[in-house]
Each structure stands twice: as structure tokens, then as C-alpha cells.
Amino acid sequence: MRIFVHILAFVSLLTLVAAWSKEDYEIFDLVTAVENSEGKGTTFYSWLGVTEKANSAEITRAYRKKSLDLHPDKNHGVPGANERYARLGVVAQILRSEGRER
């Protein structure tokens, strides 16, 4: 009986993992990249400085403000400046689109 419960749990977990799409995995990788570059526990929302209830206009405004600070032209010689700036654009796009639900 115990082995049956373990098999059932494994199959359930396998079903959940198989339900994730390529886009979901890309978001997981992006979450990890943001945490690695900005600090543990940093979320897309906290990095942009908006709440989880922010609308698209608020997200766009926060993105524009943050992009001025992170723009590679203002950060000459800073290692990873281009990657952080590119990552910021992807994060803002995710929060403005259906990726937000994911």
C-alpha cells in the first residue's frame, strides 16, 4: 500500500512538471537570473518598485524610470550592465502581458 502512495505521488508530480511550457521554464530561469544579479528574494515587482496590483501604465512608468538608471550608456565599465538592461526589458514585458498570470 505504501509503495502505491509513493507511485501515485510521483505520477502526480510528473504530471505537474509536464504541464509547464517552454515559456514557463524561461520565466523560471529569468527569476533565478534576477535573484542572482539583484539579490536573494528580489521579485519582478520589487525590482521595478511596483506592487503586484500595479496596472500596465504603472509598470511602464516604473520600467522607464528604472531603464534610465540601468542604461548601458550611463554605466560604462560596469560588468553585466547590458545583461541587466536587457533583463529589465523582458521583465517589464512579462508583467505587461499574459506572462503576469504565470
Protein Blocks (a to p, Z undefined) as FASTA:
>chain_A
ZZmmmmmmmmmmmmmmmmpcfklmmmmmmmmmmmmmnoghiafklmnopafkbcfklmmm
mmmmmmmmmpmklmghiahklmmmmmmmmmmmmmmmmklmZZ
